[in-house]
């Protein structure tokens, strides 16, 4: 697992950890990004948040990202308070303008309340 720091538009810095897709995930709130990773940095292609990371709301979007952008990875940041997650999500989207967030679709395709990607 590796950790990558992303800056939002506000200048705040957020540490995300690469996700091992098949490992046990806690039923905790989290922000996540789907990103292309390279030696010179990472490019965020989608940002989202969820009330329950173990529900894997990011899985469909990950497959979509792979078909559109090639090799991409999911990175997460546990964040229990929903208000904090949503603020961070807005900051990340404003700062990185991920192409998959422009579609206006929820983070998990058919996401439940609280599982979303801002548009």
LODOKE-408973 format. One line per 4 residues: their letters; for each residue x, z, y of C-alpha. Coordinates in nm, 4 decimals, padded with zeros to 6 digits. Layout:
<sites>
a> X,Z,Y; ...
</sites>
This chain:
<sites>
xxxx> 00.0000,00.0000,00.0000; 00.1211,-00.0784,00.3455; 00.0062,00.0378,00.6854; -00.0389,-00.1953,00.9816
xxxx> -00.1098,-00.0901,01.3367; -00.3522,-00.2985,01.5405; -00.4178,-00.2634,01.9124; -00.7670,-00.2995,02.0517
xxxx> -00.8487,-00.4549,02.3874; -00.8389,-00.1064,02.5435; -00.4770,-00.0634,02.4356; -00.5716,00.2004,02.1766
xxxx> -00.3788,00.1621,01.8546; -00.5401,00.1919,01.5121; -00.3614,00.2312,01.1770; -00.5140,00.0399,00.8881
xxxx> -00.4016,00.0585,00.5256; -00.4175,-00.2305,00.2817; -00.6916,-00.1827,00.0266; -00.6383,-00.2173,-00.3452
xxxx> -00.9648,-00.3971,-00.4204; -01.0200,-00.2567,-00.7704; -00.9339,00.1078,-00.7085; -01.1847,00.3894,-00.6619
xxxx> -01.3075,00.4014,-00.3018; -01.4447,00.7132,-00.1362; -01.8089,00.7167,-00.0222; -01.6908,00.7721,00.3334
xxxx> -01.7392,00.5935,00.6633; -01.4674,00.3470,00.7528; -01.3673,00.0579,00.9720; -01.2160,-00.2431,00.7995
xxxx> -01.0503,-00.5698,00.8866; -00.9891,-00.8824,00.6860; -00.6572,-01.0248,00.7959; -00.3907,-01.2806,00.7230
xxxx> -00.0611,-01.0961,00.6819; 00.2731,-01.2537,00.7694; 00.6239,-01.1251,00.8315; 00.5739,-01.1720,01.2062
xxxx> 00.2409,-00.9845,01.2194; -00.1228,-00.9952,01.1153; -00.4144,-01.2066,01.2309; -00.7588,-01.0458,01.2135
xxxx> -01.0195,-01.2935,01.0868; -01.3041,-01.0374,01.0619; -01.3672,-00.6773,01.1658; -01.6431,-00.4504,01.0406
xxxx> -01.7526,-00.0960,00.9750; -01.9511,00.0824,00.7079; -02.1117,00.4198,00.6424; -01.9989,00.3995,00.2781
xxxx> -01.6705,00.2312,00.1886; -01.7458,00.2584,-00.1853; -02.0475,00.0261,-00.1397; -01.7917,-00.2559,-00.0887
xxxx> -01.9904,-00.4287,00.1881; -01.6769,-00.6261,00.2688; -01.6546,-00.8038,-00.0694; -01.8724,-01.1103,00.0137
xxxx> -01.7032,-01.1528,00.3501; -01.3617,-01.1301,00.1816; -01.4529,-01.4174,-00.0499; -01.5785,-01.6198,00.2468
xxxx> -01.2553,-01.5470,00.4358; -01.0468,-01.6578,00.1373; -01.2323,-01.9877,00.1185; -01.1899,-02.0460,00.4939
xxxx> -00.8424,-01.9054,00.5629; -00.6550,-01.8840,00.2309; -00.4688,-01.5655,00.1477; -00.6249,-01.2702,00.3300
xxxx> -00.6363,-00.8954,00.2695; -00.8751,-00.6087,00.3390; -00.7368,-00.3159,00.5362; -00.9295,00.0039,00.6008
xxxx> -00.9289,00.3023,00.8290; -01.1361,00.6051,00.7280; -01.3447,00.7185,01.0189; -01.6275,00.9618,00.9507
xxxx> -01.8204,00.9589,01.2798; -02.0347,00.6483,01.3208; -02.0073,00.6494,01.7022; -01.6266,00.6431,01.6761
xxxx> -01.6384,00.3616,01.4173; -01.8621,00.1486,01.6375; -01.6446,00.2012,01.9466; -01.3354,00.1063,01.7487
xxxx> -01.5117,-00.1989,01.6059; -01.6090,-00.3207,01.9529; -01.2535,-00.2596,02.0773; -01.1010,-00.4512,01.7847
xxxx> -01.3399,-00.7447,01.8214; -01.2818,-00.7631,02.1970; -00.9063,-00.7495,02.1478; -00.8700,-00.9892,01.8534
xxxx> -01.1787,-01.2134,01.8739; -01.1934,-01.2658,01.4967; -01.3504,-01.6020,01.4094; -01.5781,-01.4559,01.1413
xxxx> -01.7343,-01.2115,01.3878; -01.8589,-01.5003,01.6000; -02.1195,-01.5834,01.3349; -02.3249,-01.2743,01.4208
xxxx> -02.3730,-01.1914,01.0519; -02.3450,-00.8341,00.9234; -02.0163,-00.7240,00.7680; -02.1485,-00.7277,00.4126
xxxx> -02.3782,-01.0290,00.4302; -02.6920,-00.8292,00.3526; -02.5728,-00.5005,00.4947; -02.7712,-00.1819,00.5153
xxxx> -02.8152,00.0116,00.8368; -02.4745,00.1262,00.9623; -02.2822,-00.1430,00.7740; -02.2088,-00.4100,01.0261
xxx> -01.9722,-00.6298,01.2147; -02.0397,-00.6550,01.5846; -02.0928,-01.0005,01.7256
</sites>
